[in-house]
Amino acid sequence: MQRSAEYLTVAGLFLLMAVLVLLLSSPEDIFSSLVVIDVSKTHKTGYEMLVTTLFDFKKREELSSLPKEIANMSARDIDITASEAKMGALVKRMYSRGNESVLFMLLSSQNMSEFHDLTICYGGSWNITENRVMEIQAQRLGEAGYSSIHVNRFIVQRGNLEMVVLYWFMWDGGIVRTDKNFMLIQVATPVEGDREKAVALTSEYTREFFLRMYKPVAKSHVIGQQMADSYGILGYGIDALALLVPLLMIFNSKIQRR
């Protein structure tokens, strides 16, 4: 009898966690295939965006279908080196237009065995002269659209070579986000005399990539609040009942003893 009560208590704890996640999540968190985009891989920032994507970036067979032309630049695939493969590189392309070029790389943390923070990667052999978050103006896409996007921006230098590097992080699975299940997209171009021209080129490519690959999603109220908004007192009662059932299961042994 005591063991049955213990099993019921454990089941109640799991049920309570499930109910809390349900009531405190928006429908988009649970029922949509969302991708989170942010400038930090360790914590949520005010620049976080929720989007849906045209491609599953974690499926290699779909990555080959990524557009070969973005921002009027045509792409050619570049061989991924052994060290880049160890860092999780899945796609490496050079997008070119005349004498302008942008290097695109996509890396997956699920495949990474030797991934380092980019400040460490570039800090080893490059001199990082600028490291900040950059805002890029983008057209609005419908009611749930965005007027601007934010990415990390590096200016790195090694001898006479200088590069502009933009990058951001992605997580799929809606509310599921850790520092180990992300994907990283990096866009880079060399500075050839005019740094602002290089910044403008990477910004143009990034803007077009966002508009081509991502569709913004507006997040509604959490489910618990929506129940109350839709059904008033009855909605609050449903929320309370959903919480009461697992609580009764958890404290069933104490109730039985009494």
N, C-alpha and C positions, 0 to 999 in steps of 0.2 A: 504493500500500500504506500509506504514511504517513497519507494523508488518511482512509482507511478506519479506521485505528487512532484518529485524532482524533475521527471521528464516533462510534466505539464508546465512547470516553472520555466525550464529552458525553452520550451516551445513558445511560451508567452513572451520571453525576452526577444526571441527572433521576430515574432509577430509584431511586437511593439516597435522594434527598429524599422520593420517594413512599413508600418502604418505612418511613423514619423517621417520617413523618407517620402512617402506618397503625399502626405498632407502638406509638407514643406517644400515640395517641388512643383514647378510649373508643368503643364502638359507637354511643353516643348522639351523639357529635360528627359522625360520618360518615353514619350511616344514619337519623337522625331529623331532622325539620324543627324544629330548636330555635330558640328566641328567648332571647337573653341580656338580662337586666334588671340595671341597675346605677345607682349614683348619680353616677358620673363618666363623662364621655365620652372622657377621655384615657387612663385606665388602669384596670386591674381592681382592685376593692376587696374587702374581706371581706364586703360586702353583696351581692355578685353572686348572681343566681338564674338557674337554667335552667328554662325553661317551654316548653310548647307552647301555641298560641293557637287560639281558635275562629275567628278571622278573619285573613286576610292583610292586615295594616295598610298594605301598600304598593300594594294594588289599590284604585283609587278606586271600582270597582263594588261592592266588598265593604264599603267604609266606610259606604255609605248604609244598610247593614243593621245597623250598630251599634245596640244597644238604645236605644230612645227613653225607657225608664224604668229608672233605676238608683237604688237606695236610696230607693224610693218617691218619687222625683223625676221629673217629666215634662220632656221636652226640647223645645226649639224651636231650629231652626237659625238662626244669625245670619250675616249677610253678612260675608265676609272682605274686609278692606280691601286696597288695592293694596300697601301696605307689608307687611302680614301675608302676602300671597301671595308677595312677594319673599323673605320669610323662610322660605317652605316650608309655610305653613299649609294643611292639607288639610281639617280639620274644625274648626268653631267652633260650639259649642252652649251654650245656657243651660239648665241643669237646675233646675227650681223645685219647691218644695213650700210652699204657703202663702206666707209672707213671707220664706222662706229660698231662696237661690239659689246655684248653683255654676256657674262658667264653665269649660267643658271645651275645651281646644285640643289638636290633634294636628298636629305639624309633621314634615316629612321632610327630612333633610339632602340627599337626592338632588335635591330641587327648589330648594334654597336658593342664593341668589346674594348675599344680604346678611344672613346669620345671624350674630348676635353671642352671646357667652356671656351668660346671663341676668343675671349680676352686672353686666355692662356695660349691657345693655338697661335694667334697673331702676335701675342706678346713675346713669344719665344724668339722669332726671327725677324719680326717687324716692329717698327716703332709706331704705337697707336697715338696719333696726334689729336684725334677727336673720337669721343664715345658718348653718344646721346640718343634720345628718342626723337624721331623725325616725323612730322605730320605731312601727309601728302593729300592734297585736295582731290576728291573723286566725285563723279557725278552721283546723284541720288537715284537709287533703284527702287521705285515704288514707295509705298507707305512705310515699309520696314527698311528702307534703304539707308545708306550712310553718305554723308557729305565729305567725310575725310577718313583716312586710315592712318595708323601709326605703326612704324617699324623701327628697329634699331639701326643706327647709322654709325659706321666706323669710317675714319680716314686713316689709312695705314701707309707707312713709308719704309722703304728698304733701299738704301743707296739713292739712286736717281729715280727709282720706281715708286710711284704713289698710286694708291687705289682707293676707290669709294666702294664700301661694302654695306649693303642693306640686308637685314635678315629678320625673320620672325619665327614663332613657334606655333604648332598646330596640335590639337588633341581631338580625337574623335570619341564618341560615346557620351556626348552631352555633359552631365555633371561629373563624369569620371575624369579626373585630371591629376596626374602625378608628375614628378620630375623624371620619370623613367619610361613613359609611354608616348612621348612626344615625337613629332616630326619637325625638322628644321628646314626652312627654305632660305637660301642665300643667293643674292644677286650682286655681282661685282663687275666693275669696269675700271680700266686704268685711266689715270689722269694724264692727258697729253697736252700740257700747257695751261689749259683752262679748267680749274677744278669745278667751277659752277656748271660748266657744260657737262662734265662727267656726272655730277649730282643730278642734273636735269634728265640725263639719259637713263640712269638707274631708276629715277622716280617715275619717268614715263613708262618704262617697262613694268615696274611694280604696279602702277595704277591699272594698266591694261590687264595684267595678270589677275588682279583682284576682281576686276569687272568681268573677266572671262570665266574664271574658275569658281568664284564664290557668289552666293546669293544670300544677302543678310536676312536674319530672322529676328522678329520682335518677340521678346519674352513677356508672356502675360502673367497675371497674378498666380500665386501658388494655389494648388488645388483646394486646400482647406479654406482659403479666403474666397475662392470662387464658389464653393458650396454655400457659404454664408451669404454671399452677394446674390446668388440665384434663388435660394430658398429661405432666406431670413432665419428666423428662430429654428425652423426645421433643419436648416443646413448646419447651424451650430450643434443641434442635437445629434445629427449624423456624425459630425466630427467627434463629439464627446463619446458617442457609442463606439466608434471605431477605436478610440483609445481605451475605453473602459474594458472591452473584452480581453485584450492581452494583459491589462493590469489585474483583472480577476484571476487569470490563469497564473500569473506570477505569484500572487499572494494567496493562492488556493490552499496551500498547506497550513498557513496561519489561520485561515478561515475555518478549515476543517477541525483544527485542534480546539478552537473555541466552541 
